[in-house]
Amino acid sequence: MTISHTVPVSSGALWTGRVLSGIIVLFMIFDGAIKLPPLDIVTQTMVPLGWPADPNVARMLGVIGLVSTALYAWPRTSVLGAILLTAYMGGAIATKVRIDSPLFSHTLFGVYLGIILWGGLYLRDPKVRALIPFGR
């Protein structure tokens, strides 16, 4: 099957993909939104992670996350958004590895989000399913 010959998405797969993608979008909106105002709790929790306690750094990370999330939520740019969010999660994973956070609860949290992110996109977008054919 080529990308130009895609199989229609079933209603169940479409809605499951939308729900999974919605979970990611809501989480990332929250994550980005709390980094925009100069909240002391955000800047102080960045210090143990090796980031400076600078509201501008937090704001920059929030904007990157929100822009990537917006691209993921928009159907025409969802694959680009998924790639950018995967990179964002990779940075979070690298930060957690560097400070020796617990593996399954903290370090791999970005991996869990990435699986949900790509799973949601896979279920709702037939072109992604044609690109990554499981089975058949």
N, CA, C and O atoms as a GROMACS GRO file, in nm:
protein
  544
    1MET      N    1   0.086  -0.118   0.000
    1MET     CA    2   0.000   0.000   0.000
    1MET      C    3   0.090   0.124   0.000
    1MET      O    4   0.183   0.133   0.080
    2THR      N    5   0.063   0.216  -0.088
    2THR     CA    6   0.138   0.340  -0.093
    2THR      C    7   0.061   0.448  -0.018
    2THR      O    8  -0.055   0.430   0.017
    3ILE      N    9   0.127   0.560   0.005
    3ILE     CA   10   0.063   0.669   0.076
    3ILE      C   11  -0.055   0.723  -0.003
    3ILE      O   12  -0.154   0.768   0.055
    4SER      N   13  -0.046   0.719  -0.136
    4SER     CA   14  -0.156   0.770  -0.217
    4SER      C   15  -0.277   0.675  -0.216
    4SER      O   16  -0.388   0.717  -0.250
    5HIS      N   17  -0.257   0.548  -0.178
    5HIS     CA   18  -0.366   0.451  -0.170
    5HIS      C   19  -0.388   0.415  -0.024
    5HIS      O   20  -0.338   0.313   0.024
    6THR      N   21  -0.462   0.497   0.047
    6THR     CA   22  -0.483   0.473   0.189
    6THR      C   23  -0.618   0.409   0.214
    6THR      O   24  -0.714   0.428   0.139
    7VAL      N   25  -0.623   0.332   0.320
    7VAL     CA   26  -0.747   0.269   0.362
    7VAL      C   27  -0.820   0.367   0.453
    7VAL      O   28  -0.758   0.430   0.539
    8PRO      N   29  -0.950   0.382   0.436
    8PRO     CA   30  -1.024   0.475   0.522
    8PRO      C   31  -1.011   0.436   0.670
    8PRO      O   32  -0.997   0.318   0.703
    9VAL      N   33  -1.017   0.535   0.755
    9VAL     CA   34  -1.007   0.514   0.899
    9VAL      C   35  -1.145   0.474   0.951
    9VAL      O   36  -1.244   0.539   0.919
   10SER      N   37  -1.150   0.367   1.031
   10SER     CA   38  -1.278   0.329   1.091
   10SER      C   39  -1.318   0.433   1.195
   10SER      O   40  -1.233   0.506   1.246
   11SER      N   41  -1.444   0.439   1.224
   11SER     CA   42  -1.496   0.536   1.320
   11SER      C   43  -1.434   0.516   1.458
   11SER      O   44  -1.399   0.612   1.526
   12GLY      N   45  -1.420   0.390   1.499
   12GLY     CA   46  -1.361   0.360   1.630
   12GLY      C   47  -1.216   0.404   1.639
   12GLY      O   48  -1.174   0.463   1.738
   13ALA      N   49  -1.139   0.372   1.534
   13ALA     CA   50  -0.998   0.412   1.532
   13ALA      C   51  -0.984   0.563   1.529
   13ALA      O   52  -0.898   0.620   1.597
   14LEU      N   53  -1.068   0.628   1.451
   14LEU     CA   54  -1.064   0.774   1.441
   14LEU      C   55  -1.089   0.838   1.577
   14LEU      O   56  -1.015   0.928   1.617
   15TRP      N   57  -1.193   0.793   1.647
   15TRP     CA   58  -1.225   0.854   1.776
   15TRP      C   59  -1.124   0.817   1.884
   15TRP      O   60  -1.094   0.899   1.972
   16THR      N   61  -1.071   0.696   1.880
   16THR     CA   62  -0.964   0.659   1.974
   16THR      C   63  -0.842   0.746   1.950
   16THR      O   64  -0.780   0.794   2.045
   17GLY      N   65  -0.806   0.767   1.824
   17GLY     CA   66  -0.694   0.854   1.791
   17GLY      C   67  -0.717   0.996   1.835
   17GLY      O   68  -0.626   1.061   1.886
   18ARG      N   69  -0.838   1.046   1.816
   18ARG     CA   70  -0.870   1.182   1.860
   18ARG      C   71  -0.860   1.196   2.011
   18ARG      O   72  -0.810   1.296   2.062
   19VAL      N   73  -0.908   1.095   2.084
   19VAL     CA   74  -0.901   1.100   2.231
   19VAL      C   75  -0.755   1.096   2.277
   19VAL      O   76  -0.715   1.176   2.362
   20LEU      N   77  -0.675   1.005   2.221
   20LEU     CA   78  -0.534   0.998   2.258
   20LEU      C   79  -0.462   1.129   2.224
   20LEU      O   80  -0.385   1.180   2.305
   21SER      N   81  -0.488   1.182   2.107
   21SER     CA   82  -0.427   1.310   2.069
   21SER      C   83  -0.476   1.422   2.159
   21SER      O   84  -0.398   1.511   2.195
   22GLY      N   85  -0.603   1.419   2.195
   22GLY     CA   86  -0.658   1.521   2.284
   22GLY      C   87  -0.591   1.520   2.421
   22GLY      O   88  -0.568   1.625   2.480
   23ILE      N   89  -0.560   1.400   2.472
   23ILE     CA   90  -0.491   1.389   2.600
   23ILE      C   91  -0.355   1.458   2.591
   23ILE      O   92  -0.316   1.534   2.680
   24ILE      N   93  -0.283   1.431   2.483
   24ILE     CA   94  -0.151   1.493   2.464
   24ILE      C   95  -0.164   1.645   2.451
   24ILE      O   96  -0.089   1.720   2.513
   25VAL      N   97  -0.260   1.690   2.372
   25VAL     CA   98  -0.278   1.834   2.351
   25VAL      C   99  -0.311   1.903   2.483
   25VAL      O  100  -0.252   2.007   2.514
   26LEU      N  101  -0.403   1.847   2.560
   26LEU     CA  102  -0.438   1.908   2.689
   26LEU      C  103  -0.320   1.910   2.785
   26LEU      O  104  -0.295   2.010   2.852
   27PHE      N  105  -0.246   1.800   2.792
   27PHE     CA  106  -0.128   1.795   2.879
   27PHE      C  107  -0.026   1.899   2.838
   27PHE      O  108   0.029   1.971   2.922
   28MET      N  109   0.001   1.907   2.708
   28MET     CA  110   0.103   2.001   2.660
   28MET      C  111   0.059   2.147   2.672
   28MET      O  112   0.143   2.235   2.693
   29ILE      N  113  -0.071   2.174   2.659
   29ILE     CA  114  -0.119   2.310   2.681
   29ILE      C  115  -0.096   2.349   2.827
   29ILE      O  116  -0.050   2.459   2.855
   30PHE      N  117  -0.128   2.258   2.918
   30PHE     CA  118  -0.103   2.285   3.060
   30PHE      C  119   0.046   2.305   3.084
   30PHE      O  120   0.086   2.401   3.151
   31ASP      N  121   0.129   2.215   3.030
   31ASP     CA  122   0.273   2.222   3.050
   31ASP      C  123   0.330   2.354   2.997
   31ASP      O  124   0.413   2.417   3.063
   32GLY      N  125   0.286   2.396   2.880
   32GLY     CA  126   0.336   2.520   2.822
   32GLY      C  127   0.281   2.643   2.891
   32GLY      O  128   0.353   2.741   2.910
   33ALA      N  129   0.153   2.639   2.929
   33ALA     CA  130   0.089   2.756   2.989
   33ALA      C  131   0.146   2.791   3.125
   33ALA      O  132   0.157   2.909   3.159
   34ILE      N  133   0.184   2.691   3.204
   34ILE     CA  134   0.240   2.724   3.337
   34ILE      C  135   0.382   2.780   3.326
   34ILE      O  136   0.433   2.836   3.423
   35LYS      N  137   0.444   2.765   3.211
   35LYS     CA  138   0.579   2.818   3.193
   35LYS      C  139   0.580   2.961   3.141
   35LYS      O  140   0.685   3.025   3.140
   36LEU      N  141   0.466   3.011   3.097
   36LEU     CA  142   0.462   3.146   3.040
   36LEU      C  143   0.470   3.257   3.145
   36LEU      O  144   0.554   3.346   3.131
   37PRO      N  145   0.387   3.256   3.251
   37PRO     CA  146   0.401   3.361   3.351
   37PRO      C  147   0.522   3.331   3.441
   37PRO      O  148   0.562   3.215   3.452
   38PRO      N  149   0.579   3.429   3.502
   38PRO     CA  150   0.697   3.405   3.586
   38PRO      C  151   0.659   3.344   3.722
   38PRO      O  152   0.672   3.409   3.826
   39LEU      N  153   0.612   3.219   3.720
   39LEU     CA  154   0.575   3.151   3.844
   39LEU      C  155   0.700   3.100   3.915
   39LEU      O  156   0.786   3.035   3.855
   40ASP      N  157   0.710   3.131   4.043
   40ASP     CA  158   0.826   3.091   4.121
   40ASP      C  159   0.839   2.939   4.129
   40ASP      O  160   0.950   2.885   4.126
   41ILE      N  161   0.727   2.870   4.140
   41ILE     CA  162   0.731   2.724   4.150
   41ILE      C  163   0.792   2.661   4.024
   41ILE      O  164   0.861   2.560   4.033
   42VAL      N  165   0.768   2.720   3.909
   42VAL     CA  166   0.823   2.667   3.784
   42VAL      C  167   0.974   2.692   3.778
   42VAL      O  168   1.051   2.599   3.751
   43THR      N  169   1.016   2.815   3.805
   43THR     CA  170   1.159   2.846   3.796
   43THR      C  171   1.240   2.774   3.903
   43THR      O  172   1.354   2.736   3.878
   44GLN      N  173   1.183   2.755   4.021
   44GLN     CA  174   1.256   2.686   4.128
   44GLN      C  175   1.268   2.536   4.103
   44GLN      O  176   1.366   2.474   4.145
   45THR      N  177   1.170   2.477   4.036
   45THR     CA  178   1.182   2.333   4.006
   45THR      C  179   1.273   2.307   3.887
   45THR      O  180   1.311   2.193   3.862
   46MET      N  181   1.309   2.411   3.814
   46MET     CA  182   1.403   2.395   3.703
   46MET      C  183   1.546   2.380   3.751
   46MET      O  184   1.628   2.318   3.684
   47VAL      N  185   1.577   2.437   3.866
   47VAL     CA  186   1.715   2.436   3.917
   47VAL      C  187   1.767   2.294   3.941
   47VAL      O  188   1.876   2.263   3.895
   48PRO      N  189   1.693   2.206   4.012
   48PRO     CA  190   1.745   2.070   4.030
   48PRO      C  191   1.761   1.993   3.898
   48PRO      O  192   1.834   1.894   3.892
   49LEU      N  193   1.693   2.038   3.794
   49LEU     CA  194   1.704   1.973   3.664
   49LEU      C  195   1.824   2.023   3.584
   49LEU      O  196   1.852   1.972   3.475
   50GLY      N  197   1.893   2.122   3.638
   50GLY     CA  198   2.010   2.176   3.571
   50GLY      C  199   1.982   2.296   3.484
   50GLY      O  200   2.070   2.342   3.411
   51TRP      N  201   1.861   2.349   3.490
   51TRP     CA  202   1.823   2.468   3.415
   51TRP      C  203   1.833   2.589   3.508
   51TRP      O  204   1.812   2.576   3.628
   52PRO      N  205   1.864   2.706   3.454
   52PRO     CA  206   1.870   2.825   3.540
   52PRO      C  207   1.730   2.866   3.588
   52PRO      O  208   1.630   2.841   3.520
   53ALA      N  209   1.725   2.928   3.705
   53ALA     CA  210   1.598   2.977   3.760
   53ALA      C  211   1.563   3.109   3.694
   53ALA      O  212   1.553   3.213   3.760
   54ASP      N  213   1.546   3.105   3.564
   54ASP     CA  214   1.522   3.225   3.484
   54ASP      C  215   1.384   3.215   3.420
   54ASP      O  216   1.359   3.121   3.344
   55PRO      N  217   1.294   3.308   3.449
   55PRO     CA  218   1.161   3.302   3.389
   55PRO      C  219   1.164   3.306   3.236
   55PRO      O  220   1.075   3.251   3.171
   56ASN      N  221   1.266   3.369   3.177
   56ASN     CA  222   1.274   3.375   3.031
   56ASN      C  223   1.306   3.238   2.970
   56ASN      O  224   1.259   3.205   2.861
   57VAL      N  225   1.386   3.159   3.040
   57VAL     CA  226   1.415   3.023   2.992
   57VAL      C  227   1.288   2.939   3.000
   57VAL      O  228   1.256   2.865   2.907
   58ALA      N  229   1.216   2.950   3.110
   58ALA     CA  230   1.090   2.876   3.125
   58ALA      C  231   0.991   2.920   3.017
   58ALA      O  232   0.923   2.836   2.957
   59ARG      N  233   0.983   3.049   2.992
   59ARG     CA  234   0.892   3.102   2.891
   59ARG      C  235   0.929   3.049   2.752
   59ARG      O  236   0.841   3.012   2.674
   60MET      N  237   1.058   3.045   2.722
   60MET     CA  238   1.104   2.994   2.593
   60MET      C  239   1.063   2.847   2.576
   60MET      O  240   1.014   2.808   2.470
   61LEU      N  241   1.082   2.766   2.681
   61LEU     CA  242   1.042   2.626   2.675
   61LEU      C  243   0.891   2.612   2.659
   61LEU      O  244   0.843   2.525   2.586
   62GLY      N  245   0.817   2.698   2.727
   62GLY     CA  246   0.671   2.696   2.715
   62GLY      C  247   0.625   2.730   2.575
   62GLY      O  248   0.534   2.666   2.522
   63VAL      N  249   0.687   2.830   2.515
   63VAL     CA  250   0.649   2.870   2.378
   63VAL      C  251   0.683   2.758   2.279
   63VAL      O  252   0.603   2.728   2.190
   64ILE      N  253   0.799   2.698   2.294
   64ILE     CA  254   0.837   2.586   2.205
   64ILE      C  255   0.736   2.473   2.217
   64ILE      O  256   0.692   2.417   2.117
   65GLY      N  257   0.699   2.439   2.340
   65GLY     CA  258   0.600   2.332   2.361
   65GLY      C  259   0.464   2.367   2.305
   65GLY      O  260   0.399   2.283   2.244
   66LEU      N  261   0.420   2.491   2.324
   66LEU     CA  262   0.288   2.532   2.276
   66LEU      C  263   0.282   2.540   2.124
   66LEU      O  264   0.182   2.499   2.064
   67VAL      N  265   0.386   2.591   2.061
   67VAL     CA  266   0.389   2.598   1.914
   67VAL      C  267   0.390   2.457   1.855
   67VAL      O  268   0.319   2.429   1.758
   68SER      N  269   0.470   2.369   1.913
   68SER     CA  270   0.475   2.230   1.865
   68SER      C  271   0.340   2.162   1.884
   68SER      O  272   0.296   2.085   1.798
   69THR      N  273   0.274   2.191   1.995
   69THR     CA  274   0.142   2.133   2.022
   69THR      C  275   0.038   2.185   1.924
   69THR      O  276  -0.046   2.109   1.876
   70ALA      N  277   0.044   2.313   1.894
   70ALA     CA  278  -0.050   2.371   1.797
   70ALA      C  279  -0.031   2.306   1.660
   70ALA      O  280  -0.128   2.277   1.590
   71LEU      N  281   0.093   2.285   1.621
   71LEU     CA  282   0.121   2.218   1.493
   71LEU      C  283   0.069   2.075   1.494
   71LEU      O  284   0.018   2.027   1.392
   72TYR      N  285   0.082   2.007   1.606
   72TYR     CA  286   0.032   1.870   1.618
   72TYR      C  287  -0.121   1.866   1.612
   72TYR      O  288  -0.178   1.774   1.551
   73ALA      N  289  -0.187   1.962   1.672
   73ALA     CA  290  -0.333   1.964   1.676
   73ALA      C  291  -0.395   1.998   1.540
   73ALA      O  292  -0.506   1.954   1.511
   74TRP      N  293  -0.325   2.074   1.458
   74TRP     CA  294  -0.376   2.113   1.328
   74TRP      C  295  -0.353   1.998   1.229
   74TRP      O  296  -0.238   1.960   1.208
   75PRO      N  297  -0.457   1.942   1.168
   75PRO     CA  298  -0.440   1.824   1.082
   75PRO      C  299  -0.336   1.838   0.971
   75PRO      O  300  -0.264   1.743   0.944
   76ARG      N  301  -0.327   1.953   0.908
   76ARG     CA  302  -0.231   1.969   0.796
   76ARG      C  303  -0.086   1.964   0.841
   76ARG      O  304   0.002   1.929   0.762
   77THR      N  305  -0.060   1.998   0.967
   77THR     CA  306   0.077   2.003   1.017
   77THR      C  307   0.100   1.905   1.131
   77THR      O  308   0.198   1.917   1.204
   78SER      N  309   0.010   1.807   1.146
   78SER     CA  310   0.018   1.718   1.262
   78SER      C  311   0.146   1.633   1.264
   78SER      O  312   0.199   1.606   1.372
   79VAL      N  313   0.194   1.591   1.149
   79VAL     CA  314   0.317   1.510   1.148
   79VAL      C  315   0.437   1.596   1.190
   79VAL      O  316   0.521   1.551   1.267
   80LEU      N  317   0.446   1.718   1.139
   80LEU     CA  318   0.553   1.808   1.181
   80LEU      C  319   0.544   1.833   1.332
   80LEU      O  320   0.645   1.830   1.402
   81GLY      N  321   0.424   1.858   1.381
   81GLY     CA  322   0.406   1.878   1.525
   81GLY      C  323   0.447   1.757   1.605
   81GLY      O  324   0.508   1.770   1.711
   82ALA      N  325   0.415   1.637   1.555
   82ALA     CA  326   0.453   1.514   1.625
   82ALA      C  327   0.605   1.499   1.630
   82ALA      O  328   0.661   1.457   1.731
   83ILE      N  329   0.672   1.534   1.521
   83ILE     CA  330   0.819   1.527   1.518
   83ILE      C  331   0.878   1.627   1.617
   83ILE      O  332   0.970   1.593   1.692
   84LEU      N  333   0.825   1.750   1.619
   84LEU     CA  334   0.876   1.851   1.711
   84LEU      C  335   0.849   1.814   1.857
   84LEU      O  336   0.935   1.834   1.943
   85LEU      N  337   0.730   1.760   1.885
   85LEU     CA  338   0.700   1.717   2.021
   85LEU      C  339   0.787   1.598   2.063
   85LEU      O  340   0.824   1.586   2.179
   86THR      N  341   0.819   1.511   1.969
   86THR     CA  342   0.909   1.400   1.998
   86THR      C  343   1.047   1.453   2.037
   86THR      O  344   1.109   1.402   2.130
   87ALA      N  345   1.094   1.554   1.967
   87ALA     CA  346   1.221   1.616   2.001
   87ALA      C  347   1.215   1.682   2.139
   87ALA      O  348   1.309   1.672   2.218
   88TYR      N  349   1.104   1.749   2.167
   88TYR     CA  350   1.082   1.814   2.298
   88TYR      C  351   1.087   1.709   2.409
   88TYR      O  352   1.151   1.729   2.512
   89MET      N  353   1.018   1.596   2.387
   89MET     CA  354   1.019   1.487   2.485
   89MET      C  355   1.161   1.429   2.500
   89MET      O  356   1.202   1.391   2.610
   90GLY      N  357   1.234   1.422   2.390
   90GLY     CA  358   1.371   1.374   2.396
   90GLY      C  359   1.458   1.460   2.485
   90GLY      O  360   1.542   1.410   2.559
   91GLY      N  361   1.438   1.592   2.478
   91GLY     CA  362   1.511   1.682   2.567
   91GLY      C  363   1.475   1.659   2.712
   91GLY      O  364   1.562   1.663   2.800
   92ALA      N  365   1.347   1.635   2.738
   92ALA     CA  366   1.304   1.608   2.875
   92ALA      C  367   1.363   1.477   2.925
   92ALA      O  368   1.405   1.467   3.040
   93ILE      N  369   1.366   1.376   2.838
   93ILE     CA  370   1.424   1.247   2.876
   93ILE      C  371   1.572   1.262   2.904
   93ILE      O  372   1.622   1.209   3.003
   94ALA      N  373   1.643   1.335   2.820
   94ALA     CA  374   1.787   1.356   2.840
   94ALA      C  375   1.813   1.429   2.972
   94ALA      O  376   1.908   1.396   3.043
   95THR      N  377   1.730   1.527   3.004
   95THR     CA  378   1.744   1.599   3.130
   95THR      C  379   1.726   1.503   3.248
   95THR      O  380   1.804   1.507   3.343
   96LYS      N  381   1.626   1.418   3.242
   96LYS     CA  382   1.599   1.323   3.350
   96LYS      C  383   1.710   1.218   3.362
   96LYS      O  384   1.744   1.178   3.473
   97VAL      N  385   1.765   1.174   3.249
   97VAL     CA  386   1.876   1.078   3.253
   97VAL      C  387   1.998   1.142   3.319
   97VAL      O  388   2.066   1.079   3.400
   98ARG      N  389   2.025   1.268   3.283
   98ARG     CA  390   2.142   1.337   3.335
   98ARG      C  391   2.140   1.353   3.486
   98ARG      O  392   2.244   1.346   3.551
   99ILE      N  393   2.020   1.373   3.544
   99ILE     CA  394   2.013   1.392   3.689
   99ILE      C  395   1.979   1.262   3.762
   99ILE      O  396   1.956   1.262   3.883
  100ASP      N  397   1.977   1.150   3.687
  100ASP     CA  398   1.955   1.018   3.744
  100ASP      C  399   1.820   1.006   3.814
  100ASP      O  400   1.811   0.957   3.927
  101SER      N  401   1.713   1.050   3.745
  101SER     CA  402   1.577   1.036   3.797
  101SER      C  403   1.535   0.890   3.793
  101SER      O  404   1.593   0.811   3.719
  102PRO      N  405   1.434   0.854   3.871
  102PRO     CA  406   1.382   0.716   3.864
  102PRO      C  407   1.339   0.682   3.721
  102PRO      O  408   1.277   0.764   3.653
  103LEU      N  409   1.372   0.562   3.677
  103LEU     CA  410   1.355   0.525   3.537
  103LEU      C  411   1.209   0.521   3.492
  103LEU      O  412   1.172   0.594   3.400
  104PHE      N  413   1.127   0.439   3.554
  104PHE     CA  414   0.992   0.415   3.502
  104PHE      C  415   0.895   0.528   3.530
  104PHE      O  416   0.805   0.553   3.449
  105SER      N  417   0.911   0.598   3.641
  105SER     CA  418   0.815   0.703   3.675
  105SER      C  419   0.852   0.840   3.618
  105SER      O  420   0.762   0.918   3.587
  106HIS      N  421   0.980   0.870   3.604
  106HIS     CA  422   1.022   1.003   3.562
  106HIS      C  423   1.090   1.004   3.425
  106HIS      O  424   1.047   1.075   3.334
  107THR      N  425   1.196   0.925   3.412
  107THR     CA  426   1.277   0.928   3.291
  107THR      C  427   1.198   0.883   3.169
  107THR      O  428   1.206   0.946   3.063
  108LEU      N  429   1.122   0.776   3.181
  108LEU     CA  430   1.048   0.723   3.067
  108LEU      C  431   0.913   0.790   3.046
  108LEU      O  432   0.839   0.750   2.956
  109PHE      N  433   0.879   0.890   3.126
  109PHE     CA  434   0.751   0.959   3.109
  109PHE      C  435   0.739   1.020   2.969
  109PHE      O  436   0.632   1.015   2.908
  110GLY      N  437   0.847   1.076   2.918
  110GLY     CA  438   0.847   1.131   2.783
  110GLY      C  439   0.826   1.023   2.677
  110GLY      O  440   0.766   1.049   2.573
  111VAL      N  441   0.876   0.903   2.703
  111VAL     CA  442   0.854   0.791   2.611
  111VAL      C  443   0.706   0.753   2.611
  111VAL      O  444   0.648   0.728   2.506
  112TYR      N  445   0.645   0.750   2.729
  112TYR     CA  446   0.503   0.718   2.738
  112TYR      C  447   0.420   0.821   2.662
  112TYR      O  448   0.328   0.786   2.589
  113LEU      N  449   0.454   0.948   2.680
  113LEU     CA  450   0.383   1.053   2.607
  113LEU      C  451   0.404   1.039   2.457
  113LEU      O  452   0.310   1.058   2.379
  114GLY      N  453   0.525   1.006   2.416
  114GLY     CA  454   0.554   0.987   2.274
  114GLY      C  455   0.474   0.871   2.212
  114GLY      O  456   0.429   0.881   2.098
  115ILE      N  457   0.458   0.764   2.288
  115ILE     CA  458   0.379   0.650   2.239
  115ILE      C  459   0.233   0.692   2.222
  115ILE      O  460   0.170   0.658   2.121
  116ILE      N  461   0.179   0.764   2.320
  116ILE     CA  462   0.041   0.812   2.309
  116ILE      C  463   0.028   0.909   2.193
  116ILE      O  464  -0.068   0.902   2.116
  117LEU      N  465   0.124   1.000   2.179
  117LEU     CA  466   0.124   1.101   2.073
  117LEU      C  467   0.121   1.036   1.935
  117LEU      O  468   0.035   1.068   1.854
  118TRP      N  469   0.215   0.946   1.909
  118TRP     CA  470   0.223   0.882   1.778
  118TRP      C  471   0.110   0.782   1.759
  118TRP      O  472   0.061   0.764   1.647
  119GLY      N  473   0.067   0.715   1.867
  119GLY     CA  474  -0.046   0.623   1.857
  119GLY      C  475  -0.173   0.696   1.816
  119GLY      O  476  -0.249   0.648   1.732
  120GLY      N  477  -0.196   0.812   1.877
  120GLY     CA  478  -0.313   0.892   1.841
  120GLY      C  479  -0.308   0.937   1.697
  120GLY      O  480  -0.409   0.932   1.626
  121LEU      N  481  -0.191   0.981   1.653
  121LEU     CA  482  -0.177   1.026   1.515
  121LEU      C  483  -0.192   0.909   1.418
  121LEU      O  484  -0.254   0.923   1.313
  122TYR      N  485  -0.137   0.795   1.454
  122TYR     CA  486  -0.146   0.675   1.370
  122TYR      C  487  -0.292   0.634   1.351
  122TYR      O  488  -0.333   0.598   1.241
  123LEU      N  489  -0.369   0.639   1.458
  123LEU     CA  490  -0.509   0.595   1.450
  123LEU      C  491  -0.598   0.693   1.375
  123LEU      O  492  -0.697   0.652   1.314
  124ARG      N  493  -0.565   0.822   1.379
  124ARG     CA  494  -0.654   0.920   1.315
  124ARG      C  495  -0.610   0.963   1.177
  124ARG      O  496  -0.685   1.032   1.108
  125ASP      N  497  -0.491   0.925   1.134
  125ASP     CA  498  -0.440   0.970   1.005
  125ASP      C  499  -0.404   0.851   0.916
  125ASP      O  500  -0.306   0.782   0.943
  126PRO      N  501  -0.481   0.826   0.810
  126PRO     CA  502  -0.452   0.711   0.724
  126PRO      C  503  -0.317   0.721   0.652
  126PRO      O  504  -0.258   0.619   0.618
  127LYS      N  505  -0.269   0.842   0.629
  127LYS     CA  506  -0.139   0.856   0.561
  127LYS      C  507  -0.025   0.811   0.652
  127LYS      O  508   0.073   0.754   0.604
  128VAL      N  509  -0.037   0.836   0.781
  128VAL     CA  510   0.064   0.789   0.875
  128VAL      C  511   0.057   0.637   0.885
  128VAL      O  512   0.162   0.572   0.893
  129ARG      N  513  -0.063   0.579   0.882
  129ARG     CA  514  -0.077   0.434   0.884
  129ARG      C  515  -0.018   0.371   0.758
  129ARG      O  516   0.040   0.262   0.764
  130ALA      N  517  -0.031   0.438   0.645
  130ALA     CA  518   0.029   0.385   0.521
  130ALA      C  519   0.181   0.396   0.527
  130ALA      O  520   0.252   0.312   0.470
  131LEU      N  521   0.230   0.496   0.593
  131LEU     CA  522   0.375   0.516   0.605
  131LEU      C  523   0.438   0.416   0.701
  131LEU      O  524   0.550   0.371   0.680
  132ILE      N  525   0.363   0.382   0.806
  132ILE     CA  526   0.412   0.287   0.908
  132ILE      C  527   0.313   0.170   0.912
  132ILE      O  528   0.226   0.166   1.000
  133PRO      N  529   0.326   0.075   0.820
  133PRO     CA  530   0.226  -0.034   0.813
  133PRO      C  531   0.256  -0.146   0.914
  133PRO      O  532   0.350  -0.223   0.896
  134PHE      N  533   0.177  -0.154   1.018
  134PHE     CA  534   0.185  -0.267   1.111
  134PHE      C  535   0.098  -0.378   1.053
  134PHE      O  536  -0.009  -0.352   0.997
  135GLY      N  537   0.143  -0.501   1.066
  135GLY     CA  538   0.064  -0.612   1.010
  135GLY      C  539   0.080  -0.621   0.861
  135GLY      O  540   0.181  -0.578   0.805
  136ARG      N  541  -0.018  -0.676   0.798
  136ARG     CA  542  -0.024  -0.695   0.652
  136ARG      C  543   0.109  -0.725   0.593
  136ARG      O  544   0.120  -0.744   0.472
   0.00000   0.00000   0.00000
